[in-house]
């Protein structure tokens, strides 16, 4: 699945300006790119977003996933 990082610039009295910044093959890489871009270009009117294509997401969900073993099923993750 491909992840797309976009830059959104809010303009005064006009539609937002959206531009493609980067693409990534994994979510981990996409988050790293997004954080790096935010650190380089920090402004009130500029924001970065990660997008995925709905067709890619659907195809990913419809493909058969390998059987999960008992260790991964019983693993508990606490999020604070």
C-alpha positions as a Markdown table, in Angstrom:
| # | Residue | x | y | z |
|---|---|---|---|---|
| 1 | Unk | 0.0 | 0.0 | 0.0 |
| 2 | Unk | 1.3 | 3.5 | -0.8 |
| 3 | Unk | 1.0 | 6.4 | 1.6 |
| 4 | Unk | 0.9 | 10.0 | 0.3 |
| 5 | Unk | 2.1 | 12.9 | 2.4 |
| 6 | Unk | 0.6 | 16.2 | 1.4 |
| 7 | Unk | 1.2 | 19.8 | 2.4 |
| 8 | Unk | -1.8 | 22.0 | 3.0 |
| 9 | Unk | -1.3 | 25.8 | 3.1 |
| 10 | Unk | -4.2 | 27.8 | 4.3 |
| 11 | Unk | -4.7 | 31.0 | 2.3 |
| 12 | Unk | -6.5 | 34.2 | 3.3 |
| 13 | Unk | -9.9 | 34.4 | 1.6 |
| 14 | Unk | -9.1 | 31.6 | -0.9 |
| 15 | Unk | -9.2 | 27.9 | -1.1 |
| 16 | Unk | -6.4 | 26.0 | 0.5 |
| 17 | Unk | -3.3 | 25.2 | -1.5 |
| 18 | Unk | -2.5 | 21.4 | -1.5 |
| 19 | Unk | 0.7 | 19.9 | -2.9 |
| 20 | Unk | 2.2 | 16.5 | -2.9 |
| 21 | Unk | 5.3 | 16.3 | -0.8 |
| 22 | Unk | 6.4 | 12.6 | -0.6 |
| 23 | Unk | 5.2 | 9.0 | -1.0 |
| 24 | Unk | 6.1 | 6.1 | 1.2 |
| 25 | Unk | 5.6 | 2.3 | 1.0 |
| 26 | Unk | 5.1 | 1.8 | 4.8 |
| 27 | Unk | 3.1 | 3.7 | 7.4 |
| 28 | Unk | 6.3 | 3.9 | 9.6 |
| 29 | Unk | 8.2 | 5.7 | 6.8 |
| 30 | Unk | 5.2 | 8.0 | 6.1 |
| 31 | Unk | 5.1 | 9.1 | 9.7 |
| 32 | Unk | 8.8 | 9.7 | 9.7 |
| 33 | Unk | 8.6 | 11.8 | 6.6 |
| 34 | Unk | 5.6 | 13.8 | 8.0 |
| 35 | Unk | 7.4 | 14.5 | 11.3 |
| 36 | Unk | 10.6 | 15.6 | 9.4 |
| 37 | Unk | 8.6 | 17.9 | 7.2 |
| 38 | Unk | 6.8 | 19.5 | 10.1 |
| 39 | Unk | 10.1 | 20.1 | 11.9 |
| 40 | Unk | 11.6 | 21.8 | 8.8 |
| 41 | Unk | 8.6 | 23.9 | 7.9 |
| 42 | Unk | 6.7 | 24.9 | 11.0 |
| 43 | Unk | 4.1 | 27.6 | 10.4 |
| 44 | Unk | 0.6 | 28.3 | 11.6 |
| 45 | Unk | -0.8 | 28.2 | 8.0 |
| 46 | Unk | 1.0 | 25.0 | 7.0 |
| 47 | Unk | 0.0 | 21.5 | 7.9 |
| 48 | Unk | 1.0 | 18.0 | 6.7 |
| 49 | Unk | -1.3 | 15.0 | 6.3 |
| 50 | Unk | -0.9 | 11.3 | 5.4 |
| 51 | Unk | -3.4 | 10.0 | 2.9 |
| 52 | Unk | -4.1 | 6.5 | 1.4 |
| 53 | Unk | -6.0 | 5.6 | -1.7 |
| 54 | Unk | -9.3 | 3.8 | -0.8 |
| 55 | Unk | -8.7 | 1.3 | -3.6 |
| 56 | Unk | -5.3 | 0.3 | -2.1 |
| 57 | Unk | -6.9 | 0.0 | 1.4 |
| 58 | Unk | -9.7 | -2.1 | 0.1 |
| 59 | Unk | -7.3 | -4.4 | -1.8 |
| 60 | Unk | -5.1 | -4.7 | 1.3 |
| 61 | Unk | -8.1 | -5.7 | 3.5 |
| 62 | Unk | -9.4 | -8.2 | 0.9 |
| 63 | Unk | -6.1 | -10.1 | 0.5 |
| 64 | Unk | -5.7 | -13.1 | 2.7 |
| 65 | Unk | -3.6 | -12.5 | 5.8 |
| 66 | Unk | -1.5 | -15.3 | 7.2 |
| 67 | Unk | -2.9 | -17.1 | 10.2 |
| 68 | Unk | -2.0 | -15.3 | 13.4 |
| 69 | Unk | -0.2 | -17.4 | 16.0 |
| 70 | Unk | -1.3 | -17.6 | 19.6 |
| 71 | Unk | 1.4 | -15.2 | 20.8 |
| 72 | Unk | 0.1 | -12.3 | 18.6 |
| 73 | Unk | -3.5 | -12.9 | 19.4 |
| 74 | Unk | -3.0 | -12.9 | 23.2 |
| 75 | Unk | -0.7 | -9.8 | 23.1 |
| 76 | Unk | -2.2 | -6.8 | 24.9 |
| 77 | Unk | -1.2 | -3.3 | 24.1 |
| 78 | Unk | -1.9 | -0.5 | 26.6 |
| 79 | Unk | -2.2 | 3.0 | 25.1 |
| 80 | Unk | -2.1 | 5.9 | 27.4 |
